[in-house]
Amino acid sequence: MDRNKNNDIFVLMAALAAMAIYNIACGIKTGEVRGRSNWVALADDPTRFWNIVVGNSIVLVASIAFLWVLNSRRPG
């Protein structure tokens, strides 16, 4: 992979991590989190709400791990 493609992937994964952080923070603060097609409220469906929050947390950890691996493989 050349350097420009590597940078593009880095930016894409950083954006994905930022979206996950936003969704987690917004959900915990307001009690509503963005699902696949609509907002899920904690009061209406707590199980689905927490499943989405945990899913976003997993995406966040995976994104950070991938960014770390990508950065450690960068030459020089």
C-alpha positions in Angstrom: 0.0 0.0 0.0 1.4 3.4 -0.9 1.5 6.3 1.5 -1.6 8.1 0.2 -3.8 5.1 0.5 -2.4 4.5 4.0 -3.3 8.1 5.0 -6.8 7.7 3.5 -7.5 4.6 5.5 -6.1 6.3 8.6 -8.4 9.3 8.2 -11.4 7.0 7.5 -10.8 4.9 10.6 -10.3 8.1 12.7 -13.6 9.4 11.4 -15.3 6.1 12.3 -13.8 6.3 15.8 -15.0 9.9 16.2 -18.5 8.9 15.1 -18.6 6.1 17.7 -17.4 8.5 20.4 -20.0 11.0 19.5 -22.8 8.4 19.5 -21.7 7.0 22.9 -21.4 10.5 24.5 -24.6 11.8 23.1 -26.5 8.6 24.1 -25.3 8.6 27.7 -26.0 12.4 28.0 -29.4 12.5 26.4 -30.7 9.0 26.8 -31.1 8.5 23.1 -28.7 6.9 20.7 -28.7 6.6 16.9 -29.6 3.2 15.7 -29.5 2.0 12.1 -32.4 3.9 10.9 -33.8 5.8 13.9 -33.1 7.1 17.4 -33.5 4.6 20.2 -34.4 6.0 23.6 -33.2 4.4 26.9 -36.7 4.8 28.4 -38.4 3.0 25.5 -36.1 0.1 24.8 -33.2 -0.2 27.3 -31.8 -3.4 26.0 -31.5 -2.2 22.5 -30.1 1.1 23.8 -27.3 -0.6 25.7 -26.6 -3.0 22.8 -26.0 -0.1 20.5 -23.8 1.7 23.1 -21.7 -1.5 23.6 -21.6 -2.1 19.9 -20.2 1.5 19.4 -17.7 0.8 22.2 -16.5 -2.3 20.4 -16.2 -0.3 17.1 -14.2 2.3 18.9 -11.8 -0.1 20.4 -11.4 -1.9 17.1 -10.8 1.3 15.3 -8.1 2.5 17.7 -6.4 -0.9 17.5 -6.4 -0.8 13.8 -5.1 2.7 13.8 -2.3 1.6 16.1 -1.4 -1.3 13.9 -1.5 0.9 10.8 0.7 3.5 12.5 3.2 0.9 13.8 3.7 -0.5 10.3 4.5 2.9 8.8 8.1 3.0 7.6 10.4 5.5 9.1 
